């Protein structure tokens, strides 16, 4: 099962390409590329990532992402 950070990174990359992932890294201070799909989610890193998402994604994209994350 994919961890949340990996799933968020994949979603952002599909929507915003590599530039969006780079912005997410800069805004959150979390090197999201270092997390594999089976790595545990560090709570602090996940919290910082979730705080940065509203600045990067549209409300519709956020809603879609939350739906995808709640499926697992």
C-alpha positions in Angstrom: 0.0 0.0 0.0 1.3 3.4 -0.9 2.0 5.9 1.9 0.3 9.3 1.8 3.4 11.3 1.0 4.1 9.1 -2.0 0.5 9.3 -3.2 0.4 13.1 -2.8 3.6 13.4 -4.7 2.2 11.3 -7.5 -1.0 13.3 -7.7 0.9 16.6 -7.8 3.2 15.3 -10.5 0.3 14.3 -12.6 -1.4 17.7 -12.2 1.5 20.1 -11.9 4.4 18.2 -13.5 7.9 18.2 -12.0 7.7 22.0 -11.4 4.7 21.5 -9.0 6.7 18.8 -7.1 9.6 21.2 -6.8 7.3 23.9 -5.5 5.8 21.5 -3.0 9.3 20.6 -1.8 10.3 24.3 -1.4 7.0 25.2 0.3 6.9 22.3 2.8 10.6 21.8 3.3 10.1 18.0 2.8 12.0 16.1 0.2 9.0 14.2 -1.1 11.1 12.4 -3.7 13.0 10.5 -0.9 9.8 8.6 0.2 9.0 5.3 -1.5 5.6 3.8 -1.7 6.2 1.5 1.2 8.0 3.9 3.5 6.2 5.0 6.7 4.9 8.6 6.8 6.7 10.7 9.3 3.9 12.7 11.1 5.8 16.0 11.0 6.7 15.8 7.3 3.1 14.8 6.4 1.7 17.7 8.5 4.0 20.2 6.7 3.1 18.8 3.3 -0.6 19.0 4.0 -0.2 22.6 5.1 1.5 23.5 1.8 -1.1 21.8 -0.5 -3.8 24.5 -0.4 -1.2 27.0 -1.8 -0.4 24.7 -4.7 -3.6 23.0 -5.7 -7.0 24.4 -6.7 -9.9 23.7 -4.4 -11.2 21.2 -7.0 -7.8 19.4 -7.1 -7.6 19.4 -3.3 -11.1 17.8 -3.1 -10.0 15.1 -5.7 -6.8 14.4 -3.8 -8.6 14.0 -0.5 -11.0 11.6 -2.2 -8.1 9.5 -3.5 -6.4 9.5 -0.1 -9.6 8.4 1.7 -10.0 5.4 -0.6 -7.2 3.5 1.1 
